[in-house]
Amino acid sequence: SIRLSGDKHNAILDDWQGSALVSYDIGKFTPYTGLRYGSADYIHTVNDLRDRQYVSEERRFDMVLGLDVPVGEKVWINVEGAVGGGKALATSLNFKF
């Protein structure tokens, strides 16, 4: 919180995400699919009076498709895409320790 002109201001980003996925090992590869949910709200309080503002009006459900590809005993590459309410493509290099 911060005080401006004698008023106490607080800000909260209320972000919710969840997913349900299924996968199946095919040799060394692991493809997966499922659904993902996401929402985000901005909550601003002035002197403890709350005002919730939607960062995005939609509560998004996306279909997710992904693939894990091993490149070593404890290292793998992940490629994941989403379509639906939002479109996204992500890659990562992962280490198991």
Phi, psi and omega per residue, in radians:
S1 nan 2.784 3.137
I2 -2.519 2.570 3.087
R3 -1.762 2.200 3.073
L4 -2.236 2.173 3.139
S5 0.905 0.634 3.108
G6 1.476 -0.114 3.129
D7 -1.733 2.499 3.106
K8 -1.606 2.134 -3.129
H9 -1.982 2.343 3.004
N10 -2.195 2.589 3.072
A11 -2.336 2.369 3.119
I12 -2.332 2.307 2.987
L13 -1.742 1.966 -3.084
D14 -1.708 1.738 -3.018
D15 -2.015 2.145 3.120
W16 -2.096 2.317 3.093
Q17 -2.480 2.555 3.076
G18 -2.793 2.785 3.122
S19 -2.647 2.716 3.028
A20 -2.268 2.069 -3.042
L21 -2.234 2.673 2.984
V22 -2.205 2.524 -3.138
S23 -2.408 2.852 3.122
Y24 -2.612 2.204 3.106
D25 -1.300 2.196 3.072
I26 -2.141 1.676 -3.042
G27 1.109 -2.179 3.123
K28 -1.504 -0.225 -3.047
F29 -1.677 2.599 3.096
T30 -2.270 1.642 3.038
P31 -1.402 2.672 3.086
Y32 -2.587 2.790 3.118
T33 -2.595 2.845 3.103
G34 2.899 -2.857 -3.127
L35 -2.069 2.566 3.111
R36 -2.260 2.498 3.116
Y37 -2.116 2.491 3.081
G38 -2.668 2.507 3.030
S39 -2.627 2.747 3.114
A40 -2.590 2.301 3.080
D41 -2.233 2.649 3.055
Y42 -1.934 2.151 -3.135
I43 -1.960 2.118 -3.128
H44 -2.072 2.222 3.088
T45 -2.044 2.416 3.024
V46 -2.153 2.042 -3.095
N47 0.900 0.768 3.092
D48 1.207 0.195 3.004
L49 -1.662 2.135 -3.022
R50 -1.603 2.504 3.023
D51 -2.379 1.941 -3.134
R52 -1.614 2.170 3.108
Q53 -2.062 2.305 -3.138
Y54 -1.363 2.166 3.038
V55 -1.194 -0.716 3.078
S56 -2.350 2.260 -3.106
E57 -1.150 -0.435 -3.076
E58 -1.594 2.561 2.945
R59 -1.764 1.868 -2.922
R60 -1.502 2.349 2.894
F61 -2.009 2.235 3.134
D62 -2.181 2.625 2.966
M63 -1.576 2.315 -3.080
V64 -1.961 2.367 3.013
L65 -2.258 2.340 -3.119
G66 -2.612 2.965 -3.131
L67 -2.617 2.258 2.990
D68 -1.761 2.273 -3.122
V69 -2.213 2.020 3.137
P70 -1.250 2.472 3.055
V71 -2.154 0.066 3.112
G72 -3.034 3.121 -3.108
E73 -1.087 -0.660 -3.108
K74 -2.187 0.392 -3.108
V75 -2.316 2.389 3.079
W76 -2.596 2.747 3.079
I77 -1.832 2.421 3.083
N78 -2.074 2.350 3.021
V79 -2.171 2.241 -3.080
E80 -2.446 2.388 3.088
G81 -2.242 2.682 3.117
A82 -2.349 2.462 3.050
V83 -2.347 2.663 -3.123
G84 2.387 -2.176 3.120
G85 -1.089 -0.521 3.091
G86 -2.453 2.623 3.119
K87 -1.928 2.340 -3.102
A88 -2.637 2.688 3.025
L89 -2.446 2.263 -3.116
A90 -2.388 2.578 3.017
T91 -2.290 2.662 3.089
S92 -2.639 2.699 3.013
L93 -1.924 2.134 -2.995
N94 -2.036 2.504 3.121
F95 -2.160 2.293 3.063
K96 -1.708 2.236 3.120
F97 -2.408 nan nan
